[in-house]
Amino acid sequence: MVCGLMLILSMGPSYGSPEPSTARWSGLASWYGGGEPLNSHVAMGHRFDPTALEAAMWDIPFGTIVKVTNRENGLFVIVRITDRGPARRLRNRTIDLTRQSFIALAPLRQGLIPVIVQRM
């Protein structure tokens, strides 16, 4: 019984995640998948599709739906977390988006964009 209780207590939020009541992250978003080999798979198991509205994030479970809002222009996109990333946890990068998701937020930009990520 005590062992089970300890397991539940150890499953709290991972480092860097918000309190459950807020479920918001602020940081930078990038896109990934440009150099993915043909037939590569995401961590969730299905084939990577750069046209899908999906994203990679470390701090929340697979399958979670999040709203990603571009802080510069107010555009937002709803994506599903299907992979782990960003590959490098540097410079406040919070989320990696598929190319299609990134284009929805910043049609004329490349690189990094400031975003707010909110659990739905």
DSSP file (Angstrom, degrees, kcal/mol; ACC not computed):
  #  RESIDUE AA STRUCTURE BP1 BP2  ACC     N-H-->O    O-->H-N    N-H-->O    O-->H-N    TCO  KAPPA ALPHA  PHI   PSI    X-CA   Y-CA   Z-CA
    1    1 A M     >        0   0    0      0, 0.0     4,-1.8     0, 0.0     5,-0.1   0.000 360.0 360.0 360.0 -45.8    0.0    0.0    0.0
    2    2 A V  H  >  +     0   0    0      1,-0.2     4,-2.2     2,-0.2     5,-0.2   0.893 360.0  55.9 -63.5 -39.3    2.8    2.4    0.9
    3    3 A C  H  > S+     0   0    0      1,-0.2     4,-1.8     2,-0.2    -1,-0.2   0.916 107.1  49.2 -60.0 -44.4    4.6    1.6   -2.3
    4    4 A G  H  > S+     0   0    0      1,-0.2     4,-1.9     2,-0.2    -1,-0.2   0.876 109.3  52.6 -62.4 -38.9    1.6    2.5   -4.4
    5    5 A L  H  X S+     0   0    0     -4,-1.8     4,-2.1     1,-0.2    -1,-0.2   0.896 107.5  51.3 -64.3 -40.9    1.2    5.8   -2.6
    6    6 A M  H  X S+     0   0    0     -4,-2.2     4,-1.8     1,-0.2    -1,-0.2   0.873 106.9  54.5 -65.3 -36.8    4.8    6.7   -3.3
    7    7 A L  H  < S+     0   0    0     -4,-1.8     4,-0.5     2,-0.2    -1,-0.2   0.924 108.5  48.3 -62.7 -44.8    4.3    5.9   -7.0
    8    8 A I  H >< S+     0   0    0     -4,-1.9     3,-1.2     1,-0.2    -2,-0.2   0.915 111.1  50.4 -62.9 -43.1    1.4    8.3   -7.2
    9    9 A L  H >< S+     0   0    0     -4,-2.1     3,-0.7     1,-0.3    -1,-0.2   0.829 106.5  55.7 -64.9 -31.4    3.3   11.0   -5.4
   10   10 A S  T 3< S+     0   0    0     -4,-1.8    -1,-0.3     1,-0.2    -2,-0.2   0.545  91.5  74.0 -80.0  -5.0    6.3   10.6   -7.8
   11   11 A M  T <  S+     0   0    0     -3,-1.2    -1,-0.2    -4,-0.5    -2,-0.1   0.077  70.7 127.3 -95.9  25.0    4.1   11.2  -10.8
   12   12 A G  S <  S-     0   0    0     -3,-0.7    -3,-0.0     1,-0.2    -2,-0.0   0.026  73.2 -51.2 -69.0-177.0    3.8   15.0  -10.2
   13   13 A P        -     0   0    0      0, 0.0    -1,-0.2     0, 0.0     3,-0.1  -0.239  62.3-117.9 -58.7 144.0    4.5   17.7  -12.8
   14   14 A S    >   -     0   0    0     45,-0.4     3,-2.1     1,-0.2    45,-0.1  -0.305  48.8 -65.4 -77.7 168.3    7.9   17.4  -14.5
   15   15 A Y  T 3  S+     0   0    0      1,-0.3    -1,-0.2    -2,-0.0     0, 0.0  -0.268 122.3  16.1 -55.7 131.0   10.6   20.1  -14.1
   16   16 A G  T 3  S+     0   0    0      1,-0.3    -1,-0.3    -3,-0.1    43,-0.1   0.366  93.0 125.9  89.5  -4.9    9.5   23.3  -15.8
   17   17 A S    <   -     0   0    0     -3,-2.1    -1,-0.3     1,-0.1     8,-0.1  -0.528  59.8-112.4 -86.6 157.4    5.8   22.5  -16.0
   18   18 A P        -     0   0    0      0, 0.0    -1,-0.1     0, 0.0     7,-0.1  -0.191  41.1 -79.4 -79.2 174.1    3.2   24.9  -14.6
   19   19 A E    >>  -     0   0    0      1,-0.1     4,-2.3     5,-0.1     3,-1.3  -0.475  45.4-114.9 -66.1 146.3    0.9   24.3  -11.7
   20   20 A P  T 34 S+     0   0    0      0, 0.0    -1,-0.1     0, 0.0     0, 0.0   0.804 114.2  59.7 -56.0 -30.1   -2.0   22.2  -12.8
   21   21 A S  T 34 S+     0   0    0      1,-0.1    -2,-0.0     2,-0.0     0, 0.0   0.796 114.0  34.7 -71.3 -26.7   -4.4   25.1  -12.1
   22   22 A T  T <4 S-     0   0    0     -3,-1.3    -1,-0.1     2,-0.1    97,-0.1   0.890  73.9-176.8 -93.7 -45.5   -2.7   27.3  -14.6
   23   23 A A     <  +     0   0    0     -4,-2.3    96,-2.3     1,-0.2     2,-0.4   0.875  40.2 126.2  47.5  46.8   -1.6   24.9  -17.4
   24   24 A R  E     -A  118   0A   0     -5,-0.2     2,-0.4    94,-0.2    94,-0.2  -0.992  38.9-170.6-133.7 142.3    0.1   27.6  -19.3
   25   25 A W  E     -A  117   0A   0     92,-2.6    92,-2.9    -2,-0.4     2,-0.4  -0.964   5.7-159.8-127.3 146.8    3.7   27.9  -20.6
   26   26 A S  E     +A  116   0A   0     -2,-0.4     2,-0.3    90,-0.2    90,-0.2  -0.994  42.7  86.9-126.5 134.6    5.3   31.0  -22.1
   27   27 A G  E    S-A  115   0A   0     88,-2.2    88,-3.0    -2,-0.4     2,-0.4  -0.916  71.1 -39.8 175.1-148.0    8.4   30.7  -24.3
   28   28 A L  E     -Ab 114  93A   0     64,-2.3    66,-2.8    -2,-0.3    67,-1.3  -0.864  39.7-154.7-114.7 145.2    9.6   30.2  -27.9
   29   29 A A  E     +Ab 113  95A   0     84,-2.7    84,-2.0    -2,-0.4     2,-0.3  -0.907  14.0 174.5-115.8 145.8    8.3   27.9  -30.6
   30   30 A S  E     - b   0  96A   0     65,-1.6    67,-3.3    -2,-0.4     2,-0.3  -0.808  27.1-114.9-133.2 177.2   10.1   26.5  -33.5
   31   31 A W  E     - b   0  97A   0     80,-0.3     2,-0.3    -2,-0.3    67,-0.2  -0.874  27.4-170.5-117.2 155.5    9.2   24.0  -36.2
   32   32 A Y  E     + b   0  98A   0     65,-2.1    67,-0.5    -2,-0.3    64,-0.0  -0.911  49.2  70.4-138.6 164.2   10.7   20.6  -36.8
   33   33 A G    >   +     0   0    0     -2,-0.3     3,-0.9    65,-0.1    -1,-0.1   0.354  56.1 116.3 112.3  -5.0   10.7   17.8  -39.4
   34   34 A G  T 3  S+     0   0    0      1,-0.2    -2,-0.1    -3,-0.1     0, 0.0   0.847  89.3  33.2 -64.5 -33.2   12.6   19.4  -42.3
   35   35 A G  T 3  S+     0   0    0      2,-0.0    -1,-0.2     0, 0.0    -3,-0.0   0.227  86.5 133.0-107.0  13.1   15.4   16.8  -42.1
   36   36 A E    <   -     0   0    0     -3,-0.9     3,-0.1     1,-0.1     2,-0.1  -0.417  59.4-116.7 -66.2 136.1   13.3   13.8  -41.0
   37   37 A P    >   -     0   0    0      0, 0.0     3,-1.7     0, 0.0    -1,-0.1  -0.374  41.5 -84.5 -69.0 153.1   14.0   10.7  -42.9
   38   38 A L  T 3  S+     0   0    0      1,-0.3     0, 0.0    -2,-0.1     0, 0.0  -0.317 116.6  16.7 -55.8 136.8   11.2    9.2  -45.0
   39   39 A N  T 3  S+     0   0    0      1,-0.2    -1,-0.3     9,-0.2     2,-0.1   0.675  87.8 156.6  70.5  20.9    9.0    6.9  -42.9
   40   40 A S    <   -     0   0    0     -3,-1.7     8,-2.8     8,-0.1     2,-0.3  -0.389  30.6-140.2 -72.4 158.3   10.3    8.4  -39.5
   41   41 A H  B     -G   47   0B   0      6,-0.3     6,-0.2    -2,-0.1     2,-0.1  -0.883   5.0-124.4-122.1 150.7    8.0    8.0  -36.6
   42   42 A V    >   -     0   0    0      4,-2.5     3,-1.9    -2,-0.3    41,-0.2  -0.421  39.3 -99.9 -82.8 167.2    7.1   10.3  -33.7
   43   43 A A  T 3  S+     0   0    0      1,-0.3    40,-0.2    -2,-0.1    -1,-0.1   0.770 121.9  64.1 -61.4 -25.9    7.5    9.1  -30.1
   44   44 A M  T 3  S-     0   0    0     38,-1.9    -1,-0.3     2,-0.1    39,-0.1   0.651 118.6-109.9 -74.3 -14.7    3.8    8.3  -29.9
   45   45 A G  S <  S+     0   0    0     -3,-1.9    -2,-0.1     1,-0.4     2,-0.1   0.094  78.9 107.2 115.8 -24.3    4.3    5.7  -32.6
   46   46 A H  S    S-     0   0    0     36,-0.1    -4,-2.5     1,-0.1    -1,-0.4  -0.399  79.3 -80.4 -87.8 167.7    2.7    6.8  -35.8
   47   47 A R  B     -G   41   0B   0     -6,-0.2    -6,-0.3     1,-0.1     2,-0.2  -0.395  50.6-106.5 -67.1 137.3    4.5    8.1  -38.9
   48   48 A F        -     0   0    0     -8,-2.8    -9,-0.2    -2,-0.1    -8,-0.1  -0.443  36.0-172.2 -65.3 132.7    5.6   11.7  -38.8
   49   49 A D    >   -     0   0    0     -2,-0.2     3,-1.9     1,-0.1     5,-0.2  -0.933  15.7-162.2-130.6 107.4    3.5   14.0  -41.0
   50   50 A P  T 3  S+     0   0    0      0, 0.0    50,-2.3     0, 0.0    51,-0.3   0.653  92.4  57.6 -65.6 -12.8    4.7   17.6  -41.4
   51   51 A T  T 3  S+     0   0    0     48,-0.2     2,-0.1    49,-0.1    47,-0.0   0.500  86.8  98.7 -93.7  -4.4    1.2   18.6  -42.6
   52   52 A A  S <  S-     0   0    0     -3,-1.9     2,-1.6     1,-0.1    49,-0.5  -0.481  83.9-116.7 -79.6 153.1   -0.5   17.4  -39.4
   53   53 A L  S    S+     0   0    0     -2,-0.1    27,-1.5    47,-0.1     2,-0.3  -0.645  71.9 124.6 -89.3  80.2   -1.4   19.8  -36.6
   54   54 A E  E     -c   80   0A   0     -2,-1.6    44,-2.0    25,-0.3     2,-0.3  -0.829  37.9-166.9-134.8 168.9    0.9   18.2  -34.0
   55   55 A A  E     -cD  81  97A   0     25,-1.9    27,-2.3    -2,-0.3    28,-1.3  -0.966  19.8-122.6-154.4 166.7    3.7   19.2  -31.8
   56   56 A A  E     +cD  83  96A   0     40,-3.2    40,-2.4    -2,-0.3     2,-0.3  -0.967  35.7 158.0-117.7 132.5    6.5   18.0  -29.5
   57   57 A M        -     0   0    0     26,-2.0     3,-0.2    -2,-0.4    38,-0.1  -0.987  32.9-150.0-153.2 145.2    6.7   19.0  -25.9
   58   58 A W  S    S+     0   0    0     27,-0.5    -1,-0.1    36,-0.4    37,-0.1   0.837  85.9  59.6 -82.7 -34.7    8.5   17.6  -22.8
   59   59 A D  S    S+     0   0    0     35,-0.2   -45,-0.4   -43,-0.1    -1,-0.1   0.465  97.0  49.9 -89.0  -5.0    6.2   18.6  -20.0
   60   60 A I  S    S-     0   0    0     -3,-0.2    -3,-0.2   -47,-0.1     3,-0.1  -0.931  85.7 -89.5-135.2 159.4    2.8   17.1  -20.8
   61   61 A P    >   -     0   0    0      0, 0.0     3,-1.5     0, 0.0    20,-0.2  -0.176  48.7 -92.1 -67.2 154.0    1.4   13.6  -21.7
   62   62 A F  T 3  S+     0   0    0      1,-0.2    20,-0.2    20,-0.1     3,-0.1  -0.312 111.3  31.3 -57.9 145.4    1.0   12.4  -25.3
   63   63 A G  T 3  S+     0   0    0     18,-3.4    -1,-0.2     1,-0.3     2,-0.1   0.288  82.7 140.3  87.9 -10.7   -2.4   13.0  -26.8
   64   64 A T    <   -     0   0    0     -3,-1.5    17,-2.5    17,-0.3     2,-0.5  -0.441  47.9-136.1 -67.7 137.0   -2.9   16.3  -24.9
   65   65 A I  E     -E   80   0A   0     15,-0.2    55,-2.6    -2,-0.1     2,-0.3  -0.828  27.6-178.9 -95.5 130.3   -4.5   19.0  -26.9
   66   66 A V  E     -EF  79 119A   0     13,-2.7    13,-2.6    -2,-0.5     2,-0.5  -0.942  26.0-134.2-129.7 152.0   -3.0   22.5  -26.5
   67   67 A K  E     -EF  78 118A   0     51,-3.0    51,-2.6    -2,-0.3     2,-0.5  -0.923  20.6-161.6-102.1 125.6   -3.7   25.9  -27.9
   68   68 A V  E     -EF  77 117A   0      9,-2.9     9,-2.0    -2,-0.5     2,-0.5  -0.949   7.0-167.3-112.5 120.4   -0.6   27.7  -29.1
   69   69 A T  E     -EF  76 116A   0     47,-2.7    47,-1.9    -2,-0.5     2,-0.6  -0.922  20.8-131.5-113.6 129.1   -0.9   31.5  -29.5
   70   70 A N  E  >  - F   0 115A   0      5,-3.3     4,-2.2    -2,-0.5    45,-0.2  -0.680  14.5-154.5 -74.6 118.9    1.7   33.7  -31.3
   71   71 A R  T  4 S+     0   0    0     43,-2.5    -1,-0.2    -2,-0.6    44,-0.1   0.698  88.5  55.8 -71.0 -18.8    2.3   36.6  -28.9
   72   72 A E  T  4 S+     0   0    0     42,-0.5    -1,-0.2     1,-0.1    43,-0.1   0.864 126.7  11.0 -82.1 -37.1    3.3   38.9  -31.7
   73   73 A N  T  4 S-     0   0    0     -3,-0.2    -2,-0.2     2,-0.2     3,-0.1   0.481  92.6-119.8-124.8  -3.9    0.2   38.7  -33.9
   74   74 A G     <  +     0   0    0     -4,-2.2    -3,-0.1     1,-0.3     2,-0.1   0.384  62.6 142.0  81.3  -5.3   -2.5   36.9  -31.8
   75   75 A L        -     0   0    0     30,-0.3    -5,-3.3    -5,-0.1     2,-0.3  -0.408  29.5-170.7 -67.3 146.4   -2.9   34.0  -34.3
   76   76 A F  E     - E   0  69A   0     -7,-0.2     2,-0.3    28,-0.1    -7,-0.2  -0.946  15.3-163.8-138.1 161.2   -3.4   30.6  -32.7
   77   77 A V  E     - E   0  68A   0     -9,-2.0    -9,-2.9    -2,-0.3     2,-0.5  -0.989  18.5-133.7-141.2 146.3   -3.5   26.9  -33.6
   78   78 A I  E     + E   0  67A   0     -2,-0.3     2,-0.3   -11,-0.2   -11,-0.2  -0.905  35.9 172.0-101.9 124.1   -4.8   23.9  -31.8
   79   79 A V  E     - E   0  66A   0    -13,-2.6   -13,-2.7    -2,-0.5     2,-0.4  -0.869  30.0-126.5-131.3 162.5   -2.4   21.0  -31.8
   80   80 A R  E     -cE  54  65A   0    -27,-1.5   -25,-1.9    -2,-0.3     2,-0.6  -0.918  26.7-122.2-109.2 136.4   -2.0   17.5  -30.3
   81   81 A I  E     +c   55   0A   0    -17,-2.5   -18,-3.4    -2,-0.4   -17,-0.3  -0.681  48.2 149.4 -79.4 116.4    1.2   16.5  -28.5
   82   82 A T  E     +     0   0A   0    -27,-2.3   -38,-1.9    -2,-0.6     2,-0.3   0.391  56.8  37.6-126.5  -2.1    2.6   13.5  -30.2
   83   83 A D  E    S-c   56   0A   0    -28,-1.3   -26,-2.0   -40,-0.2     2,-0.4  -0.900  75.6-108.3-146.0 169.8    6.3   13.8  -29.8
   84   84 A R        +     0   0    0     -2,-0.3   -26,-0.2   -28,-0.3   -41,-0.1  -0.872  57.8  27.0-106.7 139.2    9.0   14.8  -27.3
   85   85 A G        -     0   0    0     -2,-0.4   -27,-0.5     1,-0.2     2,-0.2  -0.946  47.2-136.4 167.4-173.0   11.0   18.0  -27.8
   86   86 A P        -     0   0    0      0, 0.0    -1,-0.2     0, 0.0   -29,-0.0   0.515  56.7-136.6 -60.9 153.3   12.3   20.6  -28.4
   87   87 A A  S    S+     0   0    0     -2,-0.2     2,-0.5     1,-0.2    -2,-0.0   0.866  91.7  38.7 -56.6 -40.0   15.4   18.7  -29.2
   88   88 A R  S    S-     0   0    0      2,-0.1     2,-1.7     3,-0.0    -1,-0.2  -0.961  73.9-148.4-114.7 124.9   17.5   21.2  -27.3
   89   89 A R        +     0   0    0     -2,-0.5     2,-0.3     3,-0.1     3,-0.2  -0.448  57.9 124.6 -87.7  64.3   16.2   22.7  -24.1
   90   90 A L    >   +     0   0    0     -2,-1.7     3,-1.7     1,-0.2    -2,-0.1  -0.856  57.6  13.3-122.6 155.7   17.9   26.0  -24.6
   91   91 A R  T 3  S-     0   0    0     -2,-0.3    -1,-0.2     1,-0.3     3,-0.1   0.808 122.5 -63.4  53.3  39.1   16.9   29.6  -24.8
   92   92 A N  T 3  S+     0   0    0      1,-0.2   -64,-2.3    -3,-0.2     2,-0.4   0.739  78.7 169.2  63.6  25.0   13.4   29.2  -23.4
   93   93 A R  E <   +b   28   0A   0     -3,-1.7    -1,-0.2   -66,-0.2   -64,-0.2  -0.590   4.9 173.0 -70.7 126.0   12.2   26.9  -26.3
   94   94 A T  E     +     0   0A   0    -66,-2.8   -36,-0.4    -2,-0.4     2,-0.3   0.794  54.5  12.0-104.4 -38.5    8.9   25.5  -25.1
   95   95 A I  E     -b   29   0A   0    -67,-1.3   -65,-1.6   -38,-0.1     2,-0.5  -0.996  52.9-144.7-148.7 144.1    7.4   23.6  -28.0
   96   96 A D  E     -bD  30  56A   0    -40,-2.4   -40,-3.2    -2,-0.3     2,-0.3  -0.963  25.3-160.9-108.9 129.5    8.3   22.3  -31.5
   97   97 A L  E     -bD  31  55A   0    -67,-3.3   -65,-2.1    -2,-0.5   -42,-0.2  -0.743  23.7-105.9-106.3 153.2    5.5   22.5  -34.0
   98   98 A T  E  >  -b   32   0A   0    -44,-2.0     4,-2.4    -2,-0.3     5,-0.2  -0.368  43.7-103.0 -65.5 161.7    5.1   20.6  -37.3
   99   99 A R  H  > S+     0   0    0    -67,-0.5     4,-2.4     1,-0.2     5,-0.2   0.900 122.7  52.1 -55.9 -43.7    5.7   22.8  -40.3
  100  100 A Q  H  > S+     0   0    0    -50,-2.3     4,-1.6   -48,-0.2    -1,-0.2   0.894 109.8  48.5 -62.2 -41.3    2.0   23.2  -41.0
  101  101 A S  H  > S+     0   0    0    -49,-0.5     4,-1.0   -51,-0.3    -1,-0.2   0.898 111.3  50.3 -65.1 -41.2    1.3   24.3  -37.4
  102  102 A F  H >X S+     0   0    0     -4,-2.4     4,-2.6     1,-0.2     3,-0.6   0.909 107.5  53.2 -64.2 -42.5    4.1   26.8  -37.5
  103  103 A I  H 3< S+     0   0    0     -4,-2.4    -1,-0.2     1,-0.2    -2,-0.2   0.857 103.3  58.2 -61.7 -35.2    2.8   28.3  -40.8
  104  104 A A  H 3< S+     0   0    0     -4,-1.6    -1,-0.2     1,-0.2    -2,-0.2   0.831 114.5  37.6 -63.8 -30.9   -0.7   28.7  -39.1
  105  105 A L  H << S+     0   0    0     -4,-1.0   -30,-0.3    -3,-0.6    -2,-0.2   0.831 136.3  14.6 -87.7 -35.9    1.0   30.9  -36.5
  106  106 A A    ><  +     0   0    0     -4,-2.6     3,-1.7    -5,-0.1    -1,-0.2  -0.642  65.0 178.6-143.9  77.9    3.5   32.8  -38.5
  107  107 A P  T 3  S+     0   0    0      0, 0.0    -1,-0.1     0, 0.0    -4,-0.1   0.760  84.4  35.5 -57.5 -29.1    2.9   32.5  -42.3
  108  108 A L  T 3  S+     0   0    0     -5,-0.1     2,-0.3     2,-0.0    -5,-0.1   0.165 105.5  84.0-113.3  18.5    5.8   34.6  -43.3
  109  109 A R    <   -     0   0    0     -3,-1.7     2,-0.3    -7,-0.1    -3,-0.1  -0.819  46.6-170.7-123.1 160.2    8.4   33.8  -40.7
  110  110 A Q        +     0   0    0     -2,-0.3     2,-0.4     2,-0.1    -2,-0.0  -0.861  57.4  34.5-132.4 171.4   11.0   31.2  -40.0
  111  111 A G  S    S-     0   0    0     -2,-0.3     2,-0.3   -80,-0.1   -80,-0.3  -0.714 105.1 -11.7  91.4-132.7   13.1   30.6  -36.9
  112  112 A L        -     0   0    0     -2,-0.4   -82,-0.2   -82,-0.1    -2,-0.1  -0.850  53.7-170.2-113.0 144.6   11.6   31.2  -33.4
  113  113 A I  E     -A   29   0A   0    -84,-2.0   -84,-2.7    -2,-0.3     2,-0.3  -0.986  29.5-112.4-130.5 145.1    8.4   32.9  -32.4
  114  114 A P  E     +A   28   0A   0      0, 0.0   -43,-2.5     0, 0.0   -42,-0.5  -0.601  48.3 171.0 -75.9 131.4    7.2   33.9  -28.9
  115  115 A V  E     -AF  27  70A   0    -88,-3.0   -88,-2.2    -2,-0.3     2,-0.4  -0.902  36.1-138.6-137.6 163.0    4.2   31.9  -27.9
  116  116 A I  E     -AF  26  69A   0    -47,-1.9   -47,-2.7    -2,-0.3     2,-0.5  -0.999  21.7-157.2-118.3 129.2    1.9   31.0  -25.1
  117  117 A V  E     -AF  25  68A   0    -92,-2.9   -92,-2.6    -2,-0.4     2,-0.4  -0.928  12.1-175.3-108.8 127.6    0.9   27.3  -24.8
  118  118 A Q  E     -AF  24  67A   0    -51,-2.6   -51,-3.0    -2,-0.5   -94,-0.2  -0.984  24.8-125.4-130.1 126.1   -2.3   26.5  -23.0
  119  119 A R  E       F   0  66A   0    -96,-2.3   -53,-0.2    -2,-0.4   -55,-0.0  -0.456 360.0 360.0 -66.5 136.4   -3.7   23.1  -22.1
  120  120 A M              0   0    0    -55,-2.6    -1,-0.1    -2,-0.2   -54,-0.1   0.418 360.0 360.0 -91.6 360.0   -7.2   22.7  -23.5
